[in-house]
């Protein structure tokens, strides 16, 4: 799970009421044509084998957005492993793995593949790396020290926070093959962490987790599952506080009457994204990126773009109206304006 964007509010009502009240999405938009507005060629800096290891995120800190292209893979430490770019794809910072390893604690490389803005202290966290926004991009502060228990601090798969600056962080979301959702909970100062888990209630596989990264009242997470067989994707809004703090007390997720799911068929679960406006996904049947909310599933907005390769890495600005695509084959990073 290498792409990010996120969501909001307590869910004890029906899906229609939940989304009709703008808790997660602001509503449908008319279709328009997607257009490329910026592109940068990094083929002279990133080799073809290394290009496939990079993750991509678009993060906001205050009023500033950053496009982050990064890899925790073990290729040559003298090469760039982290690029910090403006939304217009101007490179602000380049950091090699040697740069990162030299930071405190020394010798520790970049680990993890998730990035997010930590509401507790305003820093941007990339895997196990802390960085501070400045006028010239990001400055690297150091790596997160392991807490008292022996589990190393590193954000993997997805990392999200609770709805306030005092909230914990959750990361490493997964399904364990036994019908359970698993994740790890970190204290807001990284001083402790412990595993969490709860039965899913179906033999479903977790594909992604979304929440609104910009709203302090964002207390709903949207969990995305599929069953690996019938090409149906299930979206389950769940409250983060207190349910996630307490590892979802009560029935299994899909058996809990407090949670109401919705579903769509024929989606590529490797290409599902979320913005303030709704969900964006690649639909196999129409070979289109489509945009929808729970109330517009029957008539999503679509644009035909041809088959999207699984190798493409995409990241959407949550509310900035654009998305970026990293193509390992050409080693180019491209910005497109949103088309809905």
C-alpha positions, 0 to 999 in steps of 0.5 A: 500500500504505497499511496496515500490520502485520508478521511473523517467522523463517527459512524453510528448511522446509515451510509446514506446519512453518513455521507449525505452529511458530508462526513467523508465526501463533499459530493459529486462533481461533473466530469472534465478532461484530465491534463498534464501540467508538469513532468520531471525526468529522473532517468539520469539519477535513478536506474531502471532497477531502482525505479521500481522500489520508490513510493510516492506521497503527497502531504500537506503541512499547514498551507504547504504541500510536498510531493515525496518520492522515496525508497527504503530499498538497499541499493547504492547508499550514495544515490538519492533515496528521497526527493522532496518536490513542490506541487509543481514538481520542482525538486527542493531537496535530494537525500541519499541513503548515506545522508539519512544513515548519518543522522541520529541514531547513526548507522540506521537506514531509512525503513518503512514505506508510509509517509504522513504529517504527524499532527502531534508535533507538525513533523513529516514522518517518512518510514522511520525518518522525521523531517521538519518543513521549512521554506526550502522544502524539508530538513531532516531531523533524525530517525525515530528511536525504538521505544522501550519494547524491541519493536523498531519504529517504522511506518509501513503500509499505511500510517494514520493519526487520531483526530487530535494532537493528543492522539496515537498513531496507527500503522502497519495495517494488514490482514493476517490470513486468519480473518483478523485485521492487525495494526500497530499503535504508537504513542504520540511521542513514540515512547511506546507501541503495541500490536492491535487486532480484531476479527474481520468477520469475513475472509477478506483482505485489507487493501488500504486505509483512508482518513482525512489528513487535514481535519482535527475532527477526522475520527473515521477511517475508511477500510478497503477490503476484497475477498480475492475471488469475486472482484468485489471491493468492500468499503467499511467506514469505522470510528477511529476513537474510541474504537481503534484505540480499544481494538474495535470492542464488540462483534467482528467488523462486518458483523457489527451493526454500528458499521455499514459497508458499501461495495463496488465490483470490477475495481483494481485494488492496487489503484484506489485512492481517496480525496476530500471529494470522494474515491478514485479507482481504476475500473477494469470493465471500462478501462477508466479511472472513475470517481464516486461517493457512496451515493454515486456508485451507480453513476460514477464519473469516468475518463478513459485513459487506457489500461493502467499498469500495476507498475505505476505509482500514483498519489492524490492531493487530498484537497489540492485538485491534482494527482501525481504519477511515478512511472518506473519504466520511463523514470518520470514523475508527472502531475495531472489536474483532477478531472472530476 
